[in-house]
Every structure is written in C-alpha cells, then in structure tokens.
Amino acid sequence: MPDIDAEIIAYLRDGRSIPLPDCFYWVTKKRFSSREEAQCWVEERQSAMAQGGPLSKLAGLAVADPQDPIEKQIQDAMESTVTYVIAEEHNDTISQQAADWLRAAILGLPPSG
C-alpha cells in the first residue's frame, strides 16, 4: 500500500493525545520469499517489457529500475517490502495489546495541569 499513511490517536479527557505506534495496525513483509522468486519476477518483467505494450515500461518500477543490470534488479526486488493492514483475525489480540500499551503510556504521562 504505497503512499498510504494512517495514524490512530487516543484523545484523553484532559485534552492531551497519544498516537499509537503503527505496529498495532501495519505489518511489513518482504515482497519475495526467495532469491529464485525475485529472479523469476525480474525475468518475467523483462520478457513482458520486450513484448511491448502501453504500460510495459512501468511494470514494477517501484520495486526495481528496469534500466539497472539484472543482478541489481534482483537485489532490489529481494529488498523490497509490502505493507499490509494487520489481518482481521488478529483484531482481538492486537486490541488487547494496544489497550495494554495505551494504559502504560497514560500511566507514564506527567500530571496534567
């Protein structure tokens, strides 16, 4: 989800606010699980670009520059990540963890006044 930003903020009754760390709602994973998978993706993209088409030169541009040497494209693909919203089945666990974190954060605040 490139170019998407979100923030969850807890607003306290005394007017203060506490932003929750994004680890409570985002998870980042490697795009490819192996070098072979990344290499296959690069080769398929090279083939699609060779065949042409209106968008073929833009395919995967955010992952690796098609003008770079193949080895660099594979390395860039291996290093690329994808950010996901944490899966719904984890809501109860994450909600409890966030509540525990927020309780501790509130207790650690200096007195308001």
Salt bridges, closest charged atoms under 4 A:
ASP14 OD2 - ARG16 NH2 2.72
GLU71 OE2 - ARG35 NH2 2.23
ASP76 OD2 - LYS72 NZ 2.95
ASP100 OD1 - ARG103 NH1 3.04
